[in-house]
Amino acid sequence: MRHLELHRTARIGWLRAAVLGANDGIVSTASLVAGVASAQAERQDVLIAAVAGLVAGALSMAAGEYVSVSSQADTERADLVRERAELAASPAAEEDELTGIYETRGLDAGLARAVAQQLMAKDALKAHARDELGQSDLTSARPLQAAAASAATFAIGAALPVLTAAIAPVSMLTPVVTATSLLSLAGLGALAARAGGAPATAGAARVTFWGALAMGVTSAVGWLFGVMMT
């Protein structure tokens, strides 16, 4: 019976995009709300800015992830095309290359040669893609998946400061939005760290620190412009 194991490596593609999207949604939108509110703007103006930031940010994240991951996918495909050509032109040399890889991993020369021959007989391109290029089905680039995950999680993350800005007292917009956003960032960092197999405390701390820094600087800039315009 085949033994199936679920490894966290399979989550790398979507987890990275999802965490980045949610984190950016919370931080950028909360910072925008805090900055505009600190300039003594009316609630309506704050909400318009927040909703515009949510829509623009989600679309920007989707486009950025799609372009970035598509470039990675293009590189992977180009490497496979080159490897296929090398296999067709010099199969013996490619077998020697694969044998050398297995020897460096601890196999003796005879066993390394036998493994290389058997794997190449079954699927030479797949063997070289995995062991020479480091490509596999688990880690291959998926542009649409990354774009959708980033856009959706950005919108979800950004919705929190938008809703908070809609219901919090106008006089307390900045501290309330900042506090709720930092708590959400801490939870997100802990959840992402646990999903990736890392300590939750460290994940929560680093996300919260950078979020607090971004919101603090933006609030200061908003307050400064508010003072200058009055």
N, C-alpha and C positions, 0 to 999 in steps of 0.2 A: 504494500500500500504506500502510495506517495505521501510524504509528510509535508504539509503546507504550513508555512510560517508567514505571519504578517509583520513586515519590518517598517520602521518609520521612514526609511528611504523613499518608499512609495508615495509619501505625502509631500515630498520636497517641492514639487512644482506648484501645486495648488496652495500649499500651506504658506509658502513664502509670499505669493501674490495676495492671498487673503489677509495675512497679518499686515503686510505693507499697506493694503487698501484701507483696512479698518483703522489702523494707526493714523494714517495720513488724513482720513476722513474726520476723526475726532480732533486731532491736533490742529489741522489747518482751519477747520470750520470754527472750533472753539476760539482759536487765536483771532480769527476774523471778527467773531462776535465780541470778544473782549476788547479788541482794538477799536471797533466802531462805537461800542458802548462807552468806552473810556473817553471818547471825544464828545460826550454829552449828546449823542444822537437820540432821536425818538425811537420807540420800540419798532414802529413800522419800517424805519430806515435800517435798523439792525436786522430785522427779519428778511427784508429784501436782499440785503448783502449776504446773509447766511444761506438763503435758498439759492441765490445765484452761485455762491461758492460751492454748494453741494452739487448742483447740476454740472457746472464747469469742471469741478474736480473729478467727478465720476467719469465724465467723458475723457478728460485728460489722462486719467489713470488707465482707462481701457486702451486708449490709443498708444500711450507710452509702453504699456506692457506688451501689446500686440507687436509693435515695431521692434522692441527689444528682443522678445522671445523669437520672433520671426527671423531676426538676424542670427540668433543662435541656431535655429533650425536650418537656415541656409548653410551655415558653416558645417553642421553635422552632415547634411546631404552632400556637400562638396567633398568632404573627407571620404564619404562612402563611394562616391564616383571615382575618386582617385585610387582608393583601395581596390575597387573592382577592376580598374585598368591594370594595376600592378599585379593582381592575381592572374589576370589573363596573360600578361606579358612574361612574368617571371614567377611561376608557381613554386619552383624549388627554393628560390630566394625568400619567398614569403613563408614557406614552411620553416626555413632556417630561422627566420625572424621570430616566428611564433614559438619555436623550440627554445630559442634564447630567452624569451620572456618567461617561459615556464621554469627554465633552469634558475633564473634569478629569484623565482618564488620558492625554490627549495627542492625541486625535483631533480633526480640524477639525469644525466644526458640521455640514457636509453629510454627511460620512462617519459621524459619531456618530449622526445622525438615521437614516441608512440602516441601520446596524447594529442600532439599537434597533428599527426597524420589522421587520426580518427575523427577529430573535430573538423578538420578541413574536408574530409571525405563526406561528412554529413552536411555541413554548411560553412564553407570557407569564409565567406564574407561576414557572416554573423560572428564567427570565432574571432576574426581580426577586429571587427567593430567593438566587441566586448573587451577583449584582452589587450589589444594594441591601442585603440582609440578611446576606450573607457565609455563607450556608448551602450545603453541597454534600454529596454522597454520602460523600465522604472524611472529612468532619469532623462528620457528624451524630451526635447522641447515641444510644448503644446501651446501655440500662440493663442488660439481661441479660448482655451480653458483658462489661461493666465489672465487674458483680458476680461473675461466674464467675471472671474473671481475678484479681480481688483475693483472693477466698477461696482459690483454688487456690495462688496464689503465696505468700500468707500462710502457709498450712499447710506448703508446701515450705520456706520460709525458717525457720519456727519449728521444723521437725523437726531442724535441725542442732543448736541448743543442747540440745534434748531428748535426742538421741542422745549428744551429748557428755557431758551430765550423767549419763547411764546407765552410761557406761564409764570416765569419768575417776576418778582416785583422789579419795576424799572430801575429803582434806586439801588437794587442789589444784583443787577444783571451780571456784572463782571465777576464778583466773588462766587455767585451761585453757579454760573456756567463753568468757571475755572475749577471749582471743587468737584462738581459732578463729572466733569471731563477727566480730571486726574484720577478719580476713583475708577472710572471706566477704563482708563489706560492701564491702571494697575491690574485690574481684572483681566484685560486683554493680554497683557504681558505674561501674567501667570498662566493663563490658559494656553497661550502659544508655546510657552516654555514646556509645559507638561505634555502637550501634544508632540513636541519634538524630543521629549525625553530629557530635558534639562531641568535644573532646579527652578521651581516657580518663583521663589523670592528674588533671585537674580534677574529673571525676566521681567518681573513687575517693577523692580527698582530702576533698571535702565530705561524702560519705556516711560515711566513716570518722570524721571529726571529730565529727559529731553523734551517731553511735553510741557513740563512746568517752565523750562527755559524759554521755549517758543512762545507760550502764552504771556509770560512775564515781559519779554521784550516787546511783543506786539501791543500789549496794554500800555506800556510806557510810551511807545511811539504814538498811539492813539491819544493818550492824555496830553502829550506834548503838542500835537497838532491842534487838539481842542483848545488848549490854552492860547496858542498862537493865533487862532482864528477868532477868538473873542476879544 
